[in-house]
């Protein structure tokens, strides 16, 4: 007796599958909806003005398809643009879309597996248990913690969208290939082609789809034979050639040649390392315990076949698995297809491209059929234990516990991705020798104002010297220089760090650091010339435009300072520093009311309130607004007290070139002692 008769599968059961997947995914991804931006999210979404869609005009829509001057993954980028249009940078809407994509992919995967198991060549063996196998394999894939980075890490919508349309193309192909109605077949083949383009427009590894469909048709629809191979090679030649030409036309191969110049590994070393990475992926997928899962993996590069020795073992293991799948393809066509599906879909990101060595989200498509053999084995054991009910019950409990544990791990991983600090602290704990993750934790600590801890992490990262690319140590030498300049004012140490960075690469961080060094020394001309170079290398960096505005303000170019400040605000609406520069420029122009308005905007950003009250106190006194002056003064004194105000002013004076408004200590002392006029007496005098 089997668990389910495939012929009894009705619309209600399809609905049951969808609702179950919805509830399960909401349970394990419900805590992800407020997870903040991470890593590449900033360059691709938060600071990428091209996907900040303001209206639905063709010009604006077309603009979202570009990145760094080229059309790049247009389907995914358009989705980010629409997200921004409806919710700006509120992460909730982005997460809703990502989880919805994963839900739809999971349901489509169920449909594809179910239809596959009911193909004429497979129906006799798997048809009666097709519902159970399909549902179990889908659950094992969809709740697996390895999928978290493709779902919760927002920019990797590119992976999940590619996966969704990849599955839709497969489903449409199966329907078209098995339909007895010619018109229906043409319609489904058209849907297959459109889905392929959308998948490719989300991420380029969808180029493997023609190969996958060729093997699917040969293994599972026609049956593997020499005659069918020859016949299908002729048929597949045209779509394969079209896919290759599409890839050659679309993909910019210049970075493939130049990319290895910035890496700490060569093309040959990457090719040697990838088999070990593939086995890492397999172990993570089948043994996804929290202690093994990380955002970045500290992968030791294979320098030769035997350094480390696991390189040769991994290559041999891959050859045996793939060879075994090919040799047993006639006897076990479905199992062979599932194995080949996994390895073939790793070819593009796991071969010659100078990409980083390991990322979990690269498994989103490759792992889709990986759990089908597992589900078949479980159902087979269940079906063959008709006289051993205890084994059946234990198997059901074991499967339920396994799914529950994986779901719990997924939930906990989403907690780790709640914000940058929890993510990098978790990653440092798991890969303490990784220079990148220690440096990224240092950046978070630096943003919090924890200079000492940030400096410790940066120095540990530089000492470890296990980087992903050659620009990274250059960047973080500059960060250390910034800390010396900002925290202790040690110009010599800062200059030493900036100069040290040039041994690795010339970066925009170097020019920005040197510009700030010149600014501190009061060499405004050199500061402006240097910050312009930083902006040329990184025109979308709002901090650089803000620094440029500050330098122009110090030079007395008020209009230029205001223009650069507005450019910074255009790039990042939530940036607060440019508001102080505009406010100070307006004050110097004598436009006190307008200046006060900008200080009000600054306060709305929840920025340094004491600094704002100090500036407003001075501003309102100069404008003769006694009531507003008294309010600002009282709020300032309530916040930090009169002695602390003087210490605060002295601190600003010591770093005056880094501030737009610079209070004069003697004037602040005078203003703190100034009494508010007796309004009651003034009213009585007026009445008389």
Secondary structure, 3 states (H helix, E strand, C coil): CCCCCHHHCCHHHHHHHHHHHHHHHHHHHHHHCCCCCCCHHHHHHHCCHHHCCCCCCHHHHHHCCEECCEECCHHHHHHHHHHHHHHCCCHHHHHHHHHHHHHHHHHHHHHHHHHHHCCHHHHHHHHHHHHHHHHHHHHHHHCCHHHHHHHCCHHHHHHHHHHHHHHHHHHHHHHHHHCCCHHHHHHHHHHHHHHHHHHHCCCHHHHHHHHHHHHHHHHHHHCCCHHHHHHHHHHHHHHHHHHHHHHHHHCCCHHHHHHHHHECCCHHHHHHHHHHHHHHHHHHHHCCCHHHCCCCCCCCCCCECCECCHHHHHHHHHHHHHHHHHHCCCCCHHHHHHHHHHHHCCCCCCCCCCCCCCCHHHHHHHHHHCCHHHHHHHHHHHHCCCCCHHHHHHHHHHHHHHHHHHHHHHHHHHHHCCCHHHHHHHHHHHCCCCHHHHHHHHHHHHHCCCHHHHHHHHHHHHHHCCCCEHHHHHHHHHHHHHHHHHHHCCHHHHHHHHHHHCCCCCCHHHHHHHHHHHHHHCCHHHHHHHHHHHHHHCCCCHHHHHHHHHHHHHHCCHHHHHHHHHHHHHHCCCCCHHHHHHHHHHHHCCCHHHHHHHHHHHHHCCCCHHHHHHHHHHHHHHHCCHHHHHHHHHHHHHHHCHHHHHHHHHHHHHCHHHCCCCCCHHHHHHHHHCCCCCHHHHHHHHHC
